Amino acid sequence: MPPSAIAVLLAVYEPREDWLVRLLDSLNAQSLLPACLYVCDDASPHVQKERLEELLQEHITAFPYVLLQNEENQGSNATFATLVQRAKEPYVAFCDQDDVWLRNKLKDSLALLKSSPLRPTLVFGNACVIDGQGRPLAERIEQLRPRHRLQRGYGLAEVLIRRNFVMGCTVLIERQRALSYLPFPRELVHDHYLAFRASLDGALDFLDAPQLLYRIHGENQTGTLAGVKSRADYVRLRIRAFCERVRILSHYTEGSAIEDALAFGKARLAHAKGEHGGARRLLRLWRYDPAVTAFELVALHLPSPLFRLLIRAVAKRRP
């Protein structure tokens, strides 16, 4: 099978070797081979570049690869931006170090990008979910994350202001388009930013059939309350982060959707800070996100021990 015109971009940091090997083997076995795999290690303190080179030589045999290494830790966004700039191929596919790609992932993604009647600016896909030991958790991501509803079509920027539904490890996009979106903001995960910018330029489309095995483990949790152990954590990770995300997205669009999001974020923050009238402001905007509004109106007034118990209970129900 001749190689495609796709560059696979893999950012790694302290990769677990057995998981990385499974990923590399799955890339090497693609029915439509990448033109090249670009790997950048983000200054891992305990993984030597020489060891990564050995693994690549052993497990990537069907197509070429390029191995880079940051001198200092840059974070995943900056590392992926470097890889987009370094690649030469017409299309780029983003890759995580701990997943396993299904055999037809690249073939099906490229076919959708080229043949979809929507003429999409970006395509993505669903994923089976496995745990750290490789045991299946769900056949599709939305079975574990009910608010993660994949959507296709035009005008999706309004939805993406509220929440992201695009998994970066399933994205395929034209490289020139990705280049035009650089730099990736540090405060916004690259997949959310890419999906938002692409949705402003046209339609998104997705493959409903899972394209990979997405591994959920202790270091990569991105669920609703990931990292939240206290009220202060919640305010920082859920409320202030939302406000900052909306502020950044407001640089690229205008209108009622972004204005409503800005107002909702300010009301959430005012309520969380205990400002006079904050609860009333939040309640007036409850239609923007009834679930979040109801949760915060109740949870943020609980005593700290009860708040922590509630967070643990919600986290157990929703990975």
C-alpha beads as a LAMMPS data file, in Angstrom:
LAMMPS data file: protein, C-alpha beads

319 atoms
318 bonds

1 atom types
1 bond types

-500.0 500.0 xlo xhi
-500.0 500.0 ylo yhi
-500.0 500.0 zlo zhi

Masses

1 110.0

Atoms # bond

1 1 1 0.000 0.000 0.000
2 1 1 1.585 3.346 -1.015
3 1 1 1.782 6.019 1.667
4 1 1 -0.860 8.720 1.989
5 1 1 -0.304 12.472 1.981
6 1 1 -0.798 12.552 5.746
7 1 1 1.691 13.531 8.415
8 1 1 0.986 12.022 11.822
9 1 1 1.981 14.386 14.632
10 1 1 2.903 12.763 17.952
11 1 1 3.768 14.863 21.008
12 1 1 5.227 12.795 23.850
13 1 1 6.133 13.495 27.454
14 1 1 7.351 10.817 29.836
15 1 1 5.637 8.117 27.735
16 1 1 5.003 4.733 29.296
17 1 1 6.940 2.390 27.052
18 1 1 4.448 -0.459 26.710
19 1 1 1.637 1.945 25.820
20 1 1 3.840 3.783 23.337
21 1 1 4.823 0.508 21.673
22 1 1 1.159 -0.424 21.182
23 1 1 0.526 2.957 19.600
24 1 1 3.532 2.723 17.274
25 1 1 2.554 -0.789 16.175
26 1 1 -0.959 0.434 15.400
27 1 1 0.425 3.290 13.291
28 1 1 2.706 0.895 11.449
29 1 1 -0.278 -1.337 10.623
30 1 1 -2.545 1.349 9.135
31 1 1 -4.327 0.275 5.956
32 1 1 -3.449 3.706 4.553
33 1 1 0.076 4.422 5.700
34 1 1 1.166 7.887 6.812
35 1 1 3.665 9.673 4.616
36 1 1 5.682 10.421 7.742
37 1 1 5.464 10.296 11.538
38 1 1 6.735 13.424 13.283
39 1 1 7.535 12.887 16.952
40 1 1 8.517 15.592 19.421
41 1 1 9.516 14.818 22.988
42 1 1 8.633 17.724 25.260
43 1 1 11.850 17.570 27.336
44 1 1 10.949 14.405 29.267
45 1 1 13.214 14.279 32.344
46 1 1 13.329 10.475 32.600
47 1 1 13.048 9.271 28.990
48 1 1 16.143 9.541 26.824
49 1 1 15.915 10.557 23.185
50 1 1 18.126 7.586 22.341
51 1 1 15.537 5.196 23.786
52 1 1 12.775 6.831 21.771
53 1 1 14.939 6.448 18.675
54 1 1 15.349 2.726 19.409
55 1 1 11.603 2.245 19.794
56 1 1 10.888 4.101 16.575
57 1 1 13.479 2.100 14.650
58 1 1 12.012 -1.150 15.933
59 1 1 8.305 -0.419 15.572
60 1 1 7.997 2.090 12.698
61 1 1 9.196 0.172 9.668
62 1 1 6.575 0.871 6.994
63 1 1 7.167 4.627 6.557
64 1 1 9.702 7.296 7.622
65 1 1 9.749 9.190 10.871
66 1 1 11.364 12.329 12.285
67 1 1 12.274 12.627 15.969
68 1 1 12.580 16.053 17.591
69 1 1 13.127 17.112 21.190
70 1 1 12.355 20.378 22.960
71 1 1 15.227 21.794 24.979
72 1 1 12.765 22.914 27.666
73 1 1 9.251 21.793 28.486
74 1 1 6.829 23.729 26.271
75 1 1 3.502 21.999 26.917
76 1 1 1.431 20.024 24.457
77 1 1 0.019 23.029 22.569
78 1 1 3.412 24.505 21.714
79 1 1 4.787 21.056 20.925
80 1 1 1.954 20.297 18.497
81 1 1 2.439 23.736 16.935
82 1 1 6.104 22.891 16.337
83 1 1 5.073 19.644 14.669
84 1 1 2.552 21.383 12.405
85 1 1 5.309 23.753 11.293
86 1 1 7.829 20.949 10.767
87 1 1 5.542 18.704 8.696
88 1 1 5.544 19.013 4.906
89 1 1 2.536 16.886 3.928
90 1 1 -0.852 18.318 2.797
91 1 1 -2.763 16.809 5.754
92 1 1 -1.953 16.416 9.450
93 1 1 -3.411 13.972 11.968
94 1 1 -2.847 14.546 15.687
95 1 1 -1.812 11.626 17.874
96 1 1 -1.650 10.896 21.629
97 1 1 1.061 8.720 23.131
98 1 1 -1.184 6.279 25.003
99 1 1 -3.928 5.376 22.490
100 1 1 -4.204 2.557 19.964
101 1 1 -5.324 3.394 16.426
102 1 1 -7.704 1.050 14.627
103 1 1 -6.504 -0.174 11.261
104 1 1 -8.637 2.020 8.984
105 1 1 -8.410 5.268 10.964
106 1 1 -6.386 7.254 8.428
107 1 1 -8.091 5.703 5.407
108 1 1 -11.592 6.473 6.640
109 1 1 -10.714 9.963 7.905
110 1 1 -9.139 11.011 4.618
111 1 1 -12.059 9.586 2.649
112 1 1 -14.494 11.601 4.757
113 1 1 -12.486 14.807 4.411
114 1 1 -12.374 14.441 0.631
115 1 1 -15.852 13.073 -0.089
116 1 1 -18.213 14.478 2.540
117 1 1 -20.963 16.596 0.939
118 1 1 -20.356 19.119 3.737
119 1 1 -16.876 19.813 2.342
120 1 1 -15.617 19.945 5.939
121 1 1 -12.788 22.090 7.184
122 1 1 -11.959 19.467 9.818
123 1 1 -12.986 15.852 10.435
124 1 1 -12.822 13.843 13.633
125 1 1 -14.220 10.603 15.008
126 1 1 -15.527 8.525 17.859
127 1 1 -13.464 6.264 20.085
128 1 1 -13.729 3.112 22.127
129 1 1 -12.568 3.680 25.686
130 1 1 -10.143 1.466 27.570
131 1 1 -8.547 1.742 31.000
132 1 1 -4.885 1.724 31.964
133 1 1 -4.751 -2.068 31.684
134 1 1 -6.367 -2.077 28.245
135 1 1 -9.725 -3.327 29.521
136 1 1 -12.784 -1.984 27.662
137 1 1 -14.815 0.686 29.443
138 1 1 -17.185 1.824 26.697
139 1 1 -17.829 1.255 22.997
140 1 1 -18.170 5.011 22.419
141 1 1 -16.929 8.045 24.304
142 1 1 -20.425 9.456 24.939
143 1 1 -21.367 6.337 26.910
144 1 1 -18.948 7.517 29.604
145 1 1 -19.382 11.254 29.069
146 1 1 -23.045 12.034 28.361
147 1 1 -22.339 15.714 27.622
148 1 1 -19.807 14.699 24.952
149 1 1 -22.181 14.678 21.963
150 1 1 -20.516 14.549 18.563
151 1 1 -22.015 16.993 16.061
152 1 1 -21.591 17.700 12.353
153 1 1 -22.554 20.554 10.072
154 1 1 -22.208 24.314 9.788
155 1 1 -22.556 26.902 12.540
156 1 1 -21.067 24.768 15.322
157 1 1 -18.965 27.576 16.787
158 1 1 -21.831 28.481 19.129
159 1 1 -21.824 24.939 20.541
160 1 1 -18.038 24.909 20.829
161 1 1 -18.083 28.110 22.857
162 1 1 -19.949 26.157 25.525
163 1 1 -18.036 22.873 25.399
164 1 1 -15.711 20.864 23.218
165 1 1 -16.863 17.658 21.526
166 1 1 -13.826 17.076 19.284
167 1 1 -11.090 14.715 20.481
168 1 1 -7.756 15.904 19.143
169 1 1 -6.433 12.365 18.734
170 1 1 -9.109 11.769 16.063
171 1 1 -8.619 15.014 14.092
172 1 1 -7.557 15.231 10.452
173 1 1 -7.137 18.666 8.885
174 1 1 -5.324 20.304 5.980
175 1 1 -1.900 21.402 7.145
176 1 1 -2.189 24.862 5.578
177 1 1 -5.407 25.451 7.500
178 1 1 -3.774 24.337 10.758
179 1 1 -0.824 26.621 10.025
180 1 1 -3.188 29.560 9.549
181 1 1 -4.532 28.980 13.075
182 1 1 -1.123 29.250 14.761
183 1 1 -0.174 30.058 17.431
184 1 1 -2.266 27.738 19.598
185 1 1 -3.284 29.665 22.746
186 1 1 -1.667 28.254 25.874
187 1 1 -4.892 28.597 27.850
188 1 1 -6.985 26.468 25.478
189 1 1 -6.490 22.800 24.605
190 1 1 -5.387 22.560 20.974
191 1 1 -8.242 20.311 19.847
192 1 1 -10.896 22.687 21.189
193 1 1 -9.175 25.662 19.579
194 1 1 -8.741 23.901 16.218
195 1 1 -12.360 22.764 16.165
196 1 1 -13.625 26.248 17.019
197 1 1 -11.525 27.995 14.375
198 1 1 -12.427 25.387 11.751
199 1 1 -16.127 25.724 12.585
200 1 1 -15.903 29.465 11.886
201 1 1 -14.504 28.660 8.437
202 1 1 -17.070 26.016 7.452
203 1 1 -18.530 22.681 8.456
204 1 1 -17.237 19.892 10.672
205 1 1 -17.918 16.222 9.997
206 1 1 -17.199 13.060 11.949
207 1 1 -17.003 9.287 11.698
208 1 1 -19.464 7.716 14.108
209 1 1 -17.633 4.384 14.069
210 1 1 -14.762 4.371 16.605
211 1 1 -11.384 5.182 15.094
212 1 1 -9.142 4.283 18.012
213 1 1 -8.924 2.910 21.533
214 1 1 -8.796 5.929 23.824
215 1 1 -7.026 5.156 27.072
216 1 1 -8.340 6.768 30.257
217 1 1 -5.919 6.653 33.187
218 1 1 -4.891 8.723 36.170
219 1 1 -2.674 11.149 34.261
220 1 1 -5.033 12.073 31.440
221 1 1 -8.453 12.485 33.023
222 1 1 -10.379 15.227 31.240
223 1 1 -13.818 14.573 32.641
224 1 1 -16.241 17.067 34.059
225 1 1 -14.594 17.368 37.489
226 1 1 -11.060 16.222 36.718
227 1 1 -8.582 17.663 39.213
228 1 1 -11.282 19.104 41.470
229 1 1 -10.840 18.239 45.153
230 1 1 -11.993 21.445 46.829
231 1 1 -14.175 24.476 46.248
232 1 1 -11.085 26.499 45.323
233 1 1 -10.149 23.860 42.739
234 1 1 -13.636 24.041 41.263
235 1 1 -13.562 27.825 40.965
236 1 1 -10.121 27.752 39.353
237 1 1 -10.558 24.773 37.017
238 1 1 -14.213 25.075 36.086
239 1 1 -15.298 28.698 36.459
240 1 1 -12.183 30.807 35.898
241 1 1 -11.034 28.439 33.140
242 1 1 -14.419 28.827 31.415
243 1 1 -14.171 32.613 31.634
244 1 1 -10.651 32.570 30.200
245 1 1 -11.645 30.190 27.397
246 1 1 -14.562 32.373 26.364
247 1 1 -12.387 35.485 26.533
248 1 1 -9.895 33.920 24.122
249 1 1 -12.588 32.705 21.732
250 1 1 -14.117 36.187 21.717
251 1 1 -11.021 37.370 19.796
252 1 1 -12.209 35.354 16.776
253 1 1 -15.964 35.899 16.734
254 1 1 -18.681 38.281 17.866
255 1 1 -22.426 38.252 18.331
256 1 1 -25.002 37.082 20.825
257 1 1 -23.505 33.609 21.369
258 1 1 -20.165 34.875 22.640
259 1 1 -21.820 37.741 24.546
260 1 1 -24.118 35.284 26.336
261 1 1 -21.144 33.105 27.235
262 1 1 -19.201 36.074 28.593
263 1 1 -22.198 37.135 30.698
264 1 1 -22.703 33.600 32.020
265 1 1 -19.043 33.338 32.981
266 1 1 -19.122 36.653 34.827
267 1 1 -22.283 35.617 36.689
268 1 1 -20.724 32.278 37.700
269 1 1 -17.622 34.030 39.000
270 1 1 -19.616 36.674 40.883
271 1 1 -21.666 33.964 42.574
272 1 1 -18.579 31.891 43.420
273 1 1 -16.892 34.944 44.977
274 1 1 -19.966 35.626 47.091
275 1 1 -20.631 39.032 45.560
276 1 1 -23.896 40.727 46.501
277 1 1 -26.535 39.709 43.959
278 1 1 -24.279 37.065 42.408
279 1 1 -26.778 34.251 42.905
280 1 1 -29.554 36.320 41.325
281 1 1 -27.368 37.100 38.314
282 1 1 -26.583 33.430 37.850
283 1 1 -30.203 32.389 38.269
284 1 1 -31.336 34.893 35.625
285 1 1 -29.008 33.152 33.136
286 1 1 -29.879 29.571 34.091
287 1 1 -31.145 28.769 30.583
288 1 1 -27.584 29.053 29.261
289 1 1 -26.623 25.846 31.098
290 1 1 -29.305 24.614 33.529
291 1 1 -27.202 21.711 34.853
292 1 1 -24.167 23.860 35.693
293 1 1 -26.345 26.605 37.164
294 1 1 -28.249 24.219 39.436
295 1 1 -25.038 22.503 40.558
296 1 1 -23.253 25.732 41.447
297 1 1 -26.228 27.363 43.164
298 1 1 -26.340 24.384 45.525
299 1 1 -22.813 22.979 45.716
300 1 1 -20.908 26.221 46.249
301 1 1 -22.922 26.914 49.411
302 1 1 -22.219 23.532 51.012
303 1 1 -19.749 23.191 53.880
304 1 1 -16.338 22.099 52.617
305 1 1 -16.622 18.450 53.809
306 1 1 -19.994 18.044 52.090
307 1 1 -18.688 19.721 48.940
308 1 1 -15.796 17.252 48.787
309 1 1 -18.175 14.319 49.269
310 1 1 -20.377 15.615 46.452
311 1 1 -17.406 15.997 44.116
312 1 1 -16.263 12.442 44.806
313 1 1 -19.786 11.111 44.207
314 1 1 -20.132 12.950 40.884
315 1 1 -16.662 11.904 39.755
316 1 1 -17.477 8.236 40.346
317 1 1 -20.562 8.503 38.174
318 1 1 -18.972 10.516 35.355
319 1 1 -15.385 9.791 34.315

Bonds

1 1 1 2
2 1 2 3
3 1 3 4
4 1 4 5
5 1 5 6
6 1 6 7
7 1 7 8
8 1 8 9
9 1 9 10
10 1 10 11
11 1 11 12
12 1 12 13
13 1 13 14
14 1 14 15
15 1 15 16
16 1 16 17
17 1 17 18
18 1 18 19
19 1 19 20
20 1 20 21
21 1 21 22
22 1 22 23
23 1 23 24
24 1 24 25
25 1 25 26
26 1 26 27
27 1 27 28
28 1 28 29
29 1 29 30
30 1 30 31
31 1 31 32
32 1 32 33
33 1 33 34
34 1 34 35
35 1 35 36
36 1 36 37
37 1 37 38
38 1 38 39
39 1 39 40
40 1 40 41
41 1 41 42
42 1 42 43
43 1 43 44
44 1 44 45
45 1 45 46
46 1 46 47
47 1 47 48
48 1 48 49
49 1 49 50
50 1 50 51
51 1 51 52
52 1 52 53
53 1 53 54
54 1 54 55
55 1 55 56
56 1 56 57
57 1 57 58
58 1 58 59
59 1 59 60
60 1 60 61
61 1 61 62
62 1 62 63
63 1 63 64
64 1 64 65
65 1 65 66
66 1 66 67
67 1 67 68
68 1 68 69
69 1 69 70
70 1 70 71
71 1 71 72
72 1 72 73
73 1 73 74
74 1 74 75
75 1 75 76
76 1 76 77
77 1 77 78
78 1 78 79
79 1 79 80
80 1 80 81
81 1 81 82
82 1 82 83
83 1 83 84
84 1 84 85
85 1 85 86
86 1 86 87
87 1 87 88
88 1 88 89
89 1 89 90
90 1 90 91
91 1 91 92
92 1 92 93
93 1 93 94
94 1 94 95
95 1 95 96
96 1 96 97
97 1 97 98
98 1 98 99
99 1 99 100
100 1 100 101
101 1 101 102
102 1 102 103
103 1 103 104
104 1 104 105
105 1 105 106
106 1 106 107
107 1 107 108
108 1 108 109
109 1 109 110
110 1 110 111
111 1 111 112
112 1 112 113
113 1 113 114
114 1 114 115
115 1 115 116
116 1 116 117
117 1 117 118
118 1 118 119
119 1 119 120
120 1 120 121
121 1 121 122
122 1 122 123
123 1 123 124
124 1 124 125
125 1 125 126
126 1 126 127
127 1 127 128
128 1 128 129
129 1 129 130
130 1 130 131
131 1 131 132
132 1 132 133
133 1 133 134
134 1 134 135
135 1 135 136
136 1 136 137
137 1 137 138
138 1 138 139
139 1 139 140
140 1 140 141
141 1 141 142
142 1 142 143
143 1 143 144
144 1 144 145
145 1 145 146
146 1 146 147
147 1 147 148
148 1 148 149
149 1 149 150
150 1 150 151
151 1 151 152
152 1 152 153
153 1 153 154
154 1 154 155
155 1 155 156
156 1 156 157
157 1 157 158
158 1 158 159
159 1 159 160
160 1 160 161
161 1 161 162
162 1 162 163
163 1 163 164
164 1 164 165
165 1 165 166
166 1 166 167
167 1 167 168
168 1 168 169
169 1 169 170
170 1 170 171
171 1 171 172
172 1 172 173
173 1 173 174
174 1 174 175
175 1 175 176
176 1 176 177
177 1 177 178
178 1 178 179
179 1 179 180
180 1 180 181
181 1 181 182
182 1 182 183
183 1 183 184
184 1 184 185
185 1 185 186
186 1 186 187
187 1 187 188
188 1 188 189
189 1 189 190
190 1 190 191
191 1 191 192
192 1 192 193
193 1 193 194
194 1 194 195
195 1 195 196
196 1 196 197
197 1 197 198
198 1 198 199
199 1 199 200
200 1 200 201
201 1 201 202
202 1 202 203
203 1 203 204
204 1 204 205
205 1 205 206
206 1 206 207
207 1 207 208
208 1 208 209
209 1 209 210
210 1 210 211
211 1 211 212
212 1 212 213
213 1 213 214
214 1 214 215
215 1 215 216
216 1 216 217
217 1 217 218
218 1 218 219
219 1 219 220
220 1 220 221
221 1 221 222
222 1 222 223
223 1 223 224
224 1 224 225
225 1 225 226
226 1 226 227
227 1 227 228
228 1 228 229
229 1 229 230
230 1 230 231
231 1 231 232
232 1 232 233
233 1 233 234
234 1 234 235
235 1 235 236
236 1 236 237
237 1 237 238
238 1 238 239
239 1 239 240
240 1 240 241
241 1 241 242
242 1 242 243
243 1 243 244
244 1 244 245
245 1 245 246
246 1 246 247
247 1 247 248
248 1 248 249
249 1 249 250
250 1 250 251
251 1 251 252
252 1 252 253
253 1 253 254
254 1 254 255
255 1 255 256
256 1 256 257
257 1 257 258
258 1 258 259
259 1 259 260
260 1 260 261
261 1 261 262
262 1 262 263
263 1 263 264
264 1 264 265
265 1 265 266
266 1 266 267
267 1 267 268
268 1 268 269
269 1 269 270
270 1 270 271
271 1 271 272
272 1 272 273
273 1 273 274
274 1 274 275
275 1 275 276
276 1 276 277
277 1 277 278
278 1 278 279
279 1 279 280
280 1 280 281
281 1 281 282
282 1 282 283
283 1 283 284
284 1 284 285
285 1 285 286
286 1 286 287
287 1 287 288
288 1 288 289
289 1 289 290
290 1 290 291
291 1 291 292
292 1 292 293
293 1 293 294
294 1 294 295
295 1 295 296
296 1 296 297
297 1 297 298
298 1 298 299
299 1 299 300
300 1 300 301
301 1 301 302
302 1 302 303
303 1 303 304
304 1 304 305
305 1 305 306
306 1 306 307
307 1 307 308
308 1 308 309
309 1 309 310
310 1 310 311
311 1 311 312
312 1 312 313
313 1 313 314
314 1 314 315
315 1 315 316
316 1 316 317
317 1 317 318
318 1 318 319
